[in-house]
Amino acid sequence: RRHIQDLKPTDIADLCAMVALYRPGPMEHIPRYIRGKHGEIPITYPHPDLAGILDETYGVIVYQDQVLLIARQFAGYSLGQADIMRKAMGKKKAEIMAEEKGRFVEGAAANGYSREDAESVFALIEPFAGYAFNKAHSWCYGNIAYQTAWLKANYPVQYMTAVLQGTKSAPDPHERIAAAVAECARLGIEVLPPDVNRGSENFSVERRDDGTLAIRFGLGIVKNVGAAAAEGIIAPRLAGGPYRDIEDFAKRADLQAVNSRALDSLVRAGAFDLVGDRGTLAFNVERILNLARRERELRESGQATMFDLFGSQVDTPLPALELEASPARPEDMLAWEKELLGVYVSEHPFQAAAQDLLQYTTHALADLGPELAGQTVTVAGMVNRVQTRSTRDGRKFYVVDIEDLSGSAQLTVWSDTIELTGEGIWAEGRVLLLSLECRERGDRINLNVRKAAPYERSEGAVVGFAAEKWQ
């Protein structure tokens, strides 16, 4: 995103080039491409005869196809021969490289180029042969990027609904949902909890009473609830209108595919909040299902139900469903949402602190990637888990899982940092402002805590934090 902002693309070709360049290896040429586009540096070529091939990319080799065209232009290869050369060069075997270089230099000489020029051009294309991206692929990606960016900019609610709908088939749906919901929060799009009286089996767009659009969780997105269970609830509602209360739900919903675990999950995820107390309904799931079974048996036997017998004629002498009260604590309801939906929907425990801490942070947790290796960043988040470990020489350190509105990350707190911050702040539920060292480790990044300061909700402030001392 930062590179695109610096690039200020003026056509799809710029996006396609960035797709090809934003990969290990070619990434180092991104600044040259951007500066060349904006006329900040002169555009140069390995040889003047290659200008026609490299003009569109400001003198930078961007695409695999350009490697083939250079081999044809400079050394007289056919495109088929050039592709064989590219594949051979990609294997990085010394004897193969020497053989290909000899063939290239001979071909260039036959075309009237000097050995010095031939070796210079070969040295330029050699590293690109192994990792340059296919232009056709880049243009497919670039076009899709443009189309989806346009949709996101002009129809953000519909676009993010489609993104969320696609998480259902992902191998890690809850992780994908959390990232998408965080993006919705950044865009100011409200994501509503599941509701037996609204929405569908998957995520859907919903128009609020004030005319604004929001995204509604689908019943089938709730953990332990399948499509058949969701349909058994949705179809009767569409046919006969919203459920008036929990008794009406038990009477009308087709709960043959809804077992106690599924109903309990729906209740705890907030799908019945408008027809009953979440804690009380969760405590009485079996009673609700027993009433539903009795109703179904009566219907299947052809007899009128107790509701039909009394209905609008007389008051029912006793309630058909007596529920034992068992209100849930707010923190319990948030924990249920996190477990069953993958995100906090009613309110993220970090939400209250996020706005206060935004002025101090440089990155969200979701932005911490390998490209930040070697940098120091400042983030904020809520501690989810703390694991105590020991080094080989017996020194204690912590592995800490932390979460903000964008996602989560795992941090390492070494013994010297523990001594600096004190052990007390490393506890589940604490909101912290953190200075992190980003270190590359293979294809991922290690995040080591340099400094940490706790956030006090009541005061809306960070204790012991001085911005000028954290840089």
C-alpha positions as CSV (number, residue, x, y, z in Angstrom):
1,R,0.0,0.0,0.0
2,R,2.8,2.4,0.8
3,H,4.5,1.7,-2.5
4,I,1.2,2.3,-4.4
5,Q,0.8,5.6,-2.6
6,D,4.3,6.6,-3.6
7,L,3.7,5.4,-7.1
8,K,0.5,7.4,-7.7
9,P,-0.6,5.1,-10.5
10,T,-2.1,6.7,-13.6
11,D,-3.1,3.6,-15.4
12,I,-3.5,-0.1,-15.0
13,A,0.0,-0.7,-16.4
14,D,1.4,0.8,-13.2
15,L,-0.6,-1.6,-11.0
16,C,0.6,-4.5,-13.1
17,A,4.2,-3.5,-12.8
18,M,3.9,-3.2,-9.0
19,V,2.3,-6.7,-8.9
20,A,5.4,-8.1,-10.6
21,L,7.9,-6.0,-8.6
22,Y,6.4,-6.6,-5.1
23,R,8.2,-9.9,-4.6
24,P,11.5,-11.0,-3.1
25,G,14.3,-9.9,-5.4
26,P,12.5,-7.4,-7.7
27,M,11.4,-5.3,-4.6
28,E,14.8,-3.6,-4.5
29,H,14.0,-2.0,-7.9
30,I,10.6,-0.5,-6.8
31,P,12.1,2.9,-5.8
32,R,13.9,3.2,-9.2
33,Y,10.7,2.4,-11.0
34,I,8.7,5.0,-9.0
35,R,11.4,7.7,-9.4
36,G,11.7,7.0,-13.1
37,K,7.9,7.3,-13.6
38,H,7.9,10.7,-11.8
39,G,10.9,12.0,-13.7
40,E,13.0,12.3,-10.6
41,I,15.9,10.3,-12.2
42,P,17.0,9.9,-15.8
43,I,15.8,6.7,-17.5
44,T,18.8,4.6,-18.5
45,Y,19.1,1.3,-20.4
46,P,21.7,-1.4,-20.3
47,H,22.1,-0.7,-24.0
48,P,20.4,1.8,-26.2
49,D,19.0,-1.0,-28.4
50,L,16.9,-2.2,-25.5
51,A,15.0,1.0,-25.1
52,G,12.0,-0.3,-27.0
53,I,11.7,-3.3,-24.7
54,L,12.2,-1.4,-21.4
55,D,10.5,1.9,-22.2
56,E,7.2,0.9,-20.6
57,T,8.9,0.1,-17.3
58,Y,11.2,3.1,-17.2
59,G,14.3,1.1,-17.9
60,V,13.7,-1.5,-15.2
61,I,13.4,-5.2,-16.1
62,V,10.0,-6.1,-14.5
63,Y,8.6,-9.0,-16.5
64,Q,9.8,-12.4,-17.4
65,D,8.8,-11.6,-21.0
66,Q,11.3,-8.8,-21.1
67,V,14.1,-11.2,-20.4
68,L,13.0,-13.3,-23.4
69,L,12.7,-10.2,-25.7
70,I,16.2,-9.0,-24.6
71,A,17.7,-12.4,-25.5
72,R,16.0,-12.3,-28.9
73,Q,17.0,-8.7,-29.6
74,F,20.6,-8.9,-28.4
75,A,21.6,-12.5,-29.0
76,G,19.4,-13.6,-31.8
77,Y,17.5,-16.3,-29.8
78,S,14.0,-17.4,-30.8
79,L,11.5,-16.9,-28.1
80,G,11.4,-20.7,-27.5
81,Q,15.2,-20.8,-27.1
82,A,15.1,-17.7,-24.8
83,D,12.6,-19.5,-22.6
84,I,14.8,-22.6,-22.4
85,M,17.7,-20.2,-21.4
86,R,15.5,-18.6,-18.8
87,K,14.6,-21.9,-17.2
88,A,18.2,-23.1,-17.3
89,M,19.3,-19.9,-15.6
90,G,16.7,-20.3,-13.0
91,K,18.3,-23.5,-11.8
92,K,21.4,-21.5,-10.7
93,K,23.9,-24.3,-11.5
94,A,27.3,-23.0,-12.3
95,E,28.1,-25.2,-15.3
96,I,24.7,-24.5,-16.9
97,M,25.2,-20.8,-16.3
98,A,28.6,-20.8,-18.0
99,E,27.2,-22.7,-21.0
100,E,24.3,-20.3,-21.4
101,K,26.6,-17.3,-21.0
102,G,28.9,-18.6,-23.8
103,R,25.9,-19.1,-26.1
104,F,24.5,-15.7,-25.3
105,V,27.8,-13.9,-25.9
106,E,28.3,-15.8,-29.2
107,G,24.8,-14.9,-30.4
108,A,25.4,-11.2,-29.4
109,A,28.7,-11.2,-31.3
110,A,26.9,-12.5,-34.4
111,N,24.5,-9.6,-34.1
112,G,27.4,-7.1,-34.1
113,Y,27.6,-6.4,-30.3
114,S,30.9,-6.4,-28.4
115,R,31.8,-9.0,-25.9
116,E,31.8,-6.4,-23.2
117,D,28.3,-5.3,-24.0
118,A,27.1,-8.9,-24.2
119,E,28.5,-9.8,-20.8
120,S,27.1,-6.7,-19.3
121,V,23.6,-7.4,-20.5
122,F,23.8,-11.1,-19.6
123,A,24.9,-10.1,-16.0
124,L,21.8,-7.8,-15.9
125,I,19.2,-10.4,-17.0
126,E,20.7,-13.3,-15.1
127,P,19.3,-12.6,-11.7
128,F,15.9,-11.7,-13.2
129,A,15.6,-15.0,-15.1
130,G,14.9,-17.0,-11.9
131,Y,12.2,-14.7,-10.4
132,A,10.8,-12.3,-12.9
133,F,7.0,-12.5,-13.1
134,N,5.1,-13.4,-16.2
135,K,3.5,-10.3,-17.7
136,A,0.2,-12.0,-18.5
137,H,-0.2,-13.0,-14.9
138,S,0.7,-9.5,-13.7
139,W,-1.9,-8.0,-16.0
140,C,-4.6,-10.4,-14.8
141,Y,-3.7,-9.6,-11.2
142,G,-3.5,-5.9,-11.9
143,N,-6.9,-5.7,-13.7
144,I,-8.6,-7.6,-10.8
145,A,-6.8,-5.3,-8.3
146,Y,-8.2,-2.3,-10.2
147,Q,-11.7,-3.7,-10.5
148,T,-11.9,-4.8,-6.8
149,A,-10.4,-1.5,-5.6
150,W,-13.1,0.4,-7.6
151,L,-15.8,-1.8,-6.1
152,K,-14.4,-1.3,-2.6
153,A,-14.2,2.5,-3.1
154,N,-17.7,2.9,-4.5
155,Y,-19.6,0.0,-2.9
156,P,-17.7,-0.7,0.3
157,V,-20.5,-2.5,2.2
158,Q,-21.3,-4.8,-0.7
159,Y,-17.7,-5.4,-1.4
160,M,-16.8,-6.3,2.2
161,T,-19.9,-8.5,2.4
162,A,-18.6,-10.5,-0.5
163,V,-15.2,-10.7,1.1
164,L,-16.7,-12.0,4.3
165,Q,-18.9,-14.5,2.4
166,G,-15.8,-15.9,0.8
167,T,-14.3,-16.7,4.3
168,K,-16.7,-19.5,4.8
169,S,-14.7,-21.9,2.5
170,A,-11.3,-20.8,3.8
171,P,-9.2,-23.3,5.8
172,D,-9.0,-20.8,8.7
173,P,-12.3,-18.9,8.4
174,H,-12.2,-17.2,11.8
175,E,-8.8,-15.7,11.2
176,R,-10.0,-14.4,7.8
177,I,-13.2,-13.1,9.4
178,A,-11.3,-11.2,12.0
179,A,-9.1,-9.5,9.4
180,A,-12.1,-8.6,7.3
181,V,-14.1,-7.3,10.3
182,A,-11.1,-5.2,11.3
183,E,-11.1,-3.7,7.8
184,C,-14.8,-2.9,8.1
185,A,-14.1,-1.1,11.3
186,R,-11.4,1.0,9.6
187,L,-13.9,1.8,6.8
188,G,-16.6,2.7,9.3
189,I,-18.9,-0.2,8.3
190,E,-20.9,-1.7,11.1
191,V,-20.9,-5.5,11.4
192,L,-23.9,-6.8,13.2
193,P,-24.2,-10.0,15.2
194,P,-26.3,-13.0,14.0
195,D,-30.0,-12.7,14.5
196,V,-32.7,-15.4,14.1
197,N,-35.0,-12.7,12.8
198,R,-32.6,-11.1,10.3
199,G,-30.1,-12.0,7.7
200,S,-29.4,-15.3,6.0
201,E,-27.2,-18.3,6.3
202,N,-24.1,-16.4,5.2
203,F,-23.1,-12.7,5.6
204,S,-25.6,-10.3,4.1
205,V,-26.1,-6.6,3.5
206,E,-28.7,-5.0,5.8
207,R,-30.3,-1.6,5.6
208,R,-30.7,0.0,9.0
209,D,-33.7,2.1,10.1
210,D,-31.8,5.3,9.4
211,G,-31.1,4.2,5.8
212,T,-27.4,3.3,6.3
213,L,-26.1,-0.1,5.2
214,A,-24.4,-2.6,7.5
215,I,-23.2,-6.2,7.3
216,R,-25.1,-8.9,9.2
217,F,-23.4,-12.2,10.4
218,G,-25.2,-15.2,8.9
219,L,-26.5,-17.9,11.2
220,G,-24.4,-20.5,9.4
221,I,-21.2,-18.6,10.2
222,V,-21.6,-19.4,13.9
223,K,-19.3,-22.2,15.0
224,N,-21.1,-25.6,15.3
225,V,-24.1,-24.4,13.2
226,G,-24.4,-25.9,9.7
227,A,-26.3,-24.8,6.7
228,A,-29.2,-27.2,7.3
229,A,-29.7,-25.9,10.9
230,A,-29.6,-22.3,9.6
231,E,-32.1,-23.1,6.9
232,G,-34.5,-24.7,9.4
233,I,-34.6,-21.4,11.2
234,I,-34.6,-19.0,8.2
235,A,-37.3,-20.7,6.0
236,P,-40.1,-20.6,8.6
237,R,-39.3,-16.9,9.3
238,L,-39.5,-16.0,5.7
239,A,-42.8,-17.8,5.4
240,G,-44.5,-16.6,8.6
241,G,-42.7,-13.5,9.6
242,P,-40.2,-12.8,12.5
243,Y,-40.3,-14.9,15.6
244,R,-42.1,-13.0,18.4
245,D,-40.5,-14.7,21.3
246,I,-38.7,-17.9,22.3
247,E,-41.9,-19.9,22.5
248,D,-42.9,-18.8,19.0
249,F,-39.5,-19.8,17.8
250,A,-39.8,-23.3,19.4
251,K,-43.2,-23.7,17.8
252,R,-42.4,-22.6,14.3
253,A,-38.7,-23.3,13.6
254,D,-37.8,-26.6,12.0
255,L,-35.2,-27.7,14.6
256,Q,-34.7,-31.3,13.4
257,A,-31.2,-30.3,12.2
258,V,-30.6,-28.2,15.2
259,N,-29.0,-30.1,18.1
260,S,-28.4,-28.7,21.6
261,R,-24.8,-27.7,20.7
262,A,-25.9,-25.7,17.6
263,L,-28.7,-24.0,19.5
264,D,-26.5,-23.2,22.4
265,S,-23.9,-21.7,20.0
266,L,-26.5,-19.5,18.4
267,V,-27.7,-18.3,21.7
268,R,-24.3,-17.5,23.1
269,A,-23.3,-15.8,19.8
270,G,-26.2,-13.4,20.3
271,A,-28.6,-14.6,17.7
272,F,-31.5,-14.5,20.2
273,D,-30.7,-11.3,22.0
274,L,-33.9,-9.6,20.7
275,V,-36.2,-12.4,21.9
276,G,-34.6,-13.2,25.3
277,D,-31.6,-12.9,27.7
278,R,-28.5,-14.5,26.4
279,G,-27.4,-16.2,29.6
280,T,-30.9,-17.4,30.5
281,L,-31.6,-18.9,27.1
282,A,-28.2,-20.6,27.2
283,F,-29.0,-22.1,30.6
284,N,-32.4,-23.4,29.2
285,V,-31.4,-24.8,25.8
286,E,-32.7,-28.3,26.6
287,R,-36.1,-27.0,27.7
288,I,-36.4,-25.0,24.5
289,L,-35.5,-28.1,22.4
290,N,-37.9,-30.3,24.4
291,L,-40.8,-27.9,23.6
292,A,-39.9,-27.9,20.0
293,R,-39.9,-31.7,19.9
294,R,-43.3,-31.8,21.5
295,E,-44.6,-29.3,18.9
296,R,-43.2,-31.3,16.1
297,E,-44.7,-34.6,17.4
298,L,-48.1,-33.0,17.6
299,R,-47.9,-31.6,14.1
300,E,-46.7,-34.9,12.7
301,S,-49.6,-36.7,14.4
302,G,-52.1,-34.4,12.8
303,Q,-53.3,-33.0,16.2
304,A,-53.7,-29.3,17.0
305,T,-51.0,-27.9,19.2
306,M,-51.6,-26.3,22.6
307,F,-50.9,-22.9,20.9
308,D,-53.6,-23.5,18.3
309,L,-56.1,-24.7,20.9
310,F,-55.8,-21.6,23.0
311,G,-54.2,-19.0,20.7
312,S,-56.5,-16.0,20.2
313,Q,-59.5,-17.6,22.0
314,V,-58.5,-17.5,25.6
315,D,-55.4,-16.7,27.6
316,T,-53.1,-19.7,28.1
317,P,-53.4,-20.6,31.8
318,L,-49.8,-21.4,32.2
319,P,-46.7,-20.4,30.1
320,A,-45.7,-23.2,27.7
321,L,-42.1,-22.6,28.5
322,E,-40.8,-21.7,31.9
323,L,-37.2,-20.5,31.9
324,E,-34.9,-20.5,34.9
325,A,-33.2,-17.1,35.0
326,S,-29.4,-17.1,34.6
327,P,-28.1,-13.7,33.4
328,A,-24.7,-13.7,31.8
329,R,-21.9,-11.2,32.6
330,P,-20.8,-8.9,29.8
331,E,-17.3,-10.3,29.8
332,D,-18.8,-13.8,29.4
333,M,-20.8,-12.7,26.4
334,L,-17.7,-11.1,24.8
335,A,-15.8,-14.3,25.3
336,W,-18.6,-16.4,23.7
337,E,-18.6,-14.1,20.7
338,K,-14.9,-14.4,20.2
339,E,-15.1,-18.2,20.5
340,L,-18.1,-18.7,18.2
341,L,-17.7,-15.9,15.7
342,G,-14.0,-15.4,15.6
343,V,-14.4,-11.7,16.6
344,Y,-15.9,-9.5,19.3
345,V,-19.1,-8.0,17.8
346,S,-20.9,-6.3,20.7
347,E,-17.7,-4.5,21.7
348,H,-14.1,-5.3,21.4
349,P,-12.4,-5.1,24.9
350,F,-9.7,-3.0,23.2
351,Q,-12.2,-0.7,21.5
352,A,-12.3,1.8,24.4
353,A,-8.6,2.2,24.4
354,A,-8.0,2.1,20.6
355,Q,-8.8,5.8,20.0
356,D,-6.7,7.0,22.9
357,L,-3.7,5.0,21.8
358,L,-3.9,5.7,18.0
359,Q,-1.9,8.9,18.4
360,Y,1.1,6.9,19.7
361,T,1.2,3.9,17.4
362,T,3.0,3.6,14.1
363,H,1.4,0.3,12.9
364,A,-1.5,-2.0,13.5
365,L,-0.7,-5.6,14.3
366,A,-2.1,-6.7,10.9
367,D,0.6,-4.5,9.2
368,L,3.6,-6.3,10.8
369,G,5.2,-8.2,8.0
370,P,8.7,-9.3,6.8
371,E,9.2,-6.0,5.0
372,L,9.6,-4.3,8.5
373,A,12.7,-6.4,9.3
374,G,15.3,-4.2,11.0
375,Q,12.8,-1.5,12.0
376,T,11.4,-0.5,15.4
377,V,7.6,0.0,15.5
378,T,5.1,1.1,18.2
379,V,1.9,-0.8,18.5
380,A,-0.9,-1.2,21.0
381,G,-3.1,-4.1,22.0
382,M,-4.7,-6.3,24.6
383,V,-2.9,-9.3,26.1
384,N,-4.7,-12.5,25.3
385,R,-2.2,-15.1,26.6
386,V,1.1,-15.2,28.4
387,Q,3.4,-18.3,28.3
388,T,6.4,-18.5,30.6
389,R,9.5,-20.0,29.0
390,S,13.2,-20.4,30.0
391,T,16.4,-19.9,28.0
392,R,19.1,-22.6,28.1
393,D,20.8,-20.8,30.9
394,G,17.6,-20.7,33.0
395,R,16.6,-17.1,32.4
396,K,12.8,-16.5,32.2
397,F,11.1,-15.0,29.2
398,Y,7.5,-14.6,28.0
399,V,5.8,-15.5,24.8
400,V,2.8,-13.1,24.6
401,D,-0.3,-13.3,22.3
402,I,-1.7,-9.8,21.8
403,E,-4.6,-8.5,19.8
404,D,-5.9,-5.2,18.5
405,L,-8.8,-4.3,16.2
406,S,-6.9,-5.4,13.1
407,G,-5.7,-8.8,14.2
408,S,-3.2,-10.5,16.5
409,A,0.5,-11.2,16.8
410,Q,2.9,-13.1,19.0
411,L,5.6,-11.2,20.9
412,T,8.7,-12.2,22.8
413,V,9.5,-10.5,26.1
414,W,13.1,-11.3,27.1
415,S,14.3,-11.2,30.7
416,D,15.9,-7.8,30.5
417,T,12.7,-6.3,29.3
418,I,10.7,-8.1,32.1
419,E,13.1,-6.4,34.6
420,L,12.6,-3.1,32.9
421,T,8.7,-3.2,32.8
422,G,8.0,-5.4,35.8
423,E,6.1,-8.7,35.7
424,G,2.7,-7.2,36.8
425,I,1.8,-5.7,33.4
426,W,2.1,-9.1,31.6
427,A,-1.3,-10.4,32.4
428,E,-4.3,-11.4,30.3
429,G,-6.7,-8.6,29.6
430,R,-4.1,-5.8,30.1
431,V,-4.0,-3.2,27.4
432,L,-0.4,-2.2,26.6
433,L,1.5,0.3,24.4
434,L,4.6,-1.5,23.1
435,S,7.8,-0.7,21.3
436,L,8.9,-3.7,19.2
437,E,12.1,-4.7,17.3
438,C,11.2,-6.5,14.1
439,R,13.7,-9.2,13.2
440,E,13.6,-11.4,10.1
441,R,13.6,-15.1,10.7
442,G,13.2,-17.1,7.5
443,D,10.0,-16.1,5.7
444,R,8.5,-14.6,8.8
445,I,9.2,-11.9,11.4
446,N,10.1,-12.0,15.1
447,L,8.7,-9.3,17.3
448,N,10.8,-8.6,20.4
449,V,9.5,-6.2,23.0
450,R,11.8,-3.3,23.8
451,K,9.5,-1.2,26.0
452,A,6.0,-1.5,27.3
453,A,3.6,0.8,29.2
454,P,0.1,-0.1,30.5
455,Y,-3.0,1.8,29.5
456,E,-5.4,2.8,32.3
457,R,-9.0,2.8,31.1
458,S,-10.3,5.0,33.8
459,E,-7.8,7.8,33.1
460,G,-7.6,7.2,29.3
461,A,-3.8,7.5,29.6
462,V,-0.7,5.5,29.2
463,V,1.2,5.1,32.5
464,G,5.0,5.9,32.3
465,F,5.0,6.7,28.6
466,A,7.1,9.5,27.2
467,A,7.0,9.6,23.4
468,E,10.4,11.2,22.9
469,K,12.0,8.4,24.9
470,W,10.5,5.6,22.8
471,Q,12.2,6.5,19.5
